[in-house]
Amino acid sequence: IEPLRMANRNSGRELYRWSVLTIDGLPEKASNGLEITPDNSIEKAGDIDTLLVCSGADVGEAWSRQLQFALRRIAKRSNIRIGALCTGSYLLARAGLLDGYKCTIHWENIASLREDFPEVRVSDDLFIIDRDRITSAGGQASMDMMLKLLNDRHGNKLVTHISEQFMC
């Protein structure tokens, strides 16, 4: 979210809006213990052009049939880009949304993703942009991915300003 916020700030206009969603609209605890208060449930995502699935160390606990159905329903929309940060790639793969795509995931999970989902082309790159799927290995790699996406859309000048703000 921070690169998008900084893109708005540095451009002087609203280039991006975002919402934080959970499966049921209730707060969730992040891996670091911070409670994330969502704007809504994933079922009420509304008109979005990009969905990024975030997950942490206990990715198995994040999985549910409800999540699978919601992700598949959103993926059927036209002109939507779906992605994942860190172990969120495992959730997309389990929902069948990475079959035939190249993706990445946190290095600790590469072997299990390859073993569990042989139809997914798993890479050890920091981030992957493959057609309408975008994935990052998490951590700083998520910032790198967002800067690449911003550069593709808005050019190097804006991304340079954002990078300067974040000291990267």
MODANOR-V423151 format. One record per pair of residues at least 12 apart in sequence whose ideal C-beta (glycine too) atoms are under 8 Angstrom apart, sorted by the first residue. I is the first residue (numbers start at 0). GAP is how many residues later the second one is. If there is no record, write none. Layout:
I/GAP
I/GAP
This chain:
0/17
1/141
1/164
2/140
2/143
2/144
2/147
2/159
2/163
3/12
3/14
3/142
3/146
5/155
5/156
5/159
5/160
6/143
6/147
6/151
6/155
9/148
9/151
9/152
9/155
10/143
10/147
14/139
18/19
18/20
18/21
18/26
18/27
18/29
19/16
19/17
19/18
19/19
20/17
20/18
20/19
20/20
20/21
20/23
20/24
21/14
21/16
21/19
21/20
22/18
22/19
22/41
22/43
22/44
22/47
23/17
23/42
24/13
24/15
24/16
24/19
25/12
29/26
30/25
30/26
30/27
41/25
41/28
41/29
41/32
42/27
44/29
47/26
47/32
48/30
48/31
48/32
49/30
49/31
49/32
49/33
49/84
50/20
50/23
50/29
50/30
50/31
50/32
51/30
51/31
51/32
51/33
51/36
51/82
52/18
52/29
52/30
52/31
52/32
52/35
52/38
52/39
53/30
53/31
53/32
53/34
54/29
54/30
54/31
54/32
54/33
54/35
54/36
55/30
55/31
56/30
58/28
58/29
58/31
58/32
58/50
61/29
62/28
62/31
66/24
66/28
67/26
67/27
70/20
70/21
70/24
70/26
71/23
71/24
71/25
74/20
74/22
79/52
80/51
80/52
80/53
81/15
81/50
81/51
81/52
82/50
82/51
82/52
82/53
83/19
83/21
83/50
83/51
83/52
84/50
84/51
84/53
84/57
85/19
85/20
85/50
85/51
85/52
85/53
85/56
86/18
86/19
86/22
86/51
87/47
88/14
88/15
88/16
88/20
88/24
88/46
89/15
89/19
89/22
89/23
89/26
91/41
91/43
92/20
92/23
92/24
92/27
93/22
93/23
96/36
97/19
97/22
97/35
97/37
98/18
98/20
98/21
99/19
99/20
99/21
100/19
100/20
100/29
100/30
100/32
101/19
101/20
101/21
101/26
101/28
102/17
102/18
102/19
102/20
102/25
102/27
102/30
102/32
103/18
103/19
103/20
103/21
103/22
103/23
103/24
103/31
103/32
103/33
103/37
104/17
104/30
104/32
104/33
105/31
105/32
105/33
106/17
106/30
109/12
109/14
123/13
124/12
125/15
125/18
125/19
126/14
126/15
126/17
126/18
126/21
128/16
128/19
128/20
133/15
139/28
142/23
142/25
146/12
146/15
146/16
146/21
149/12
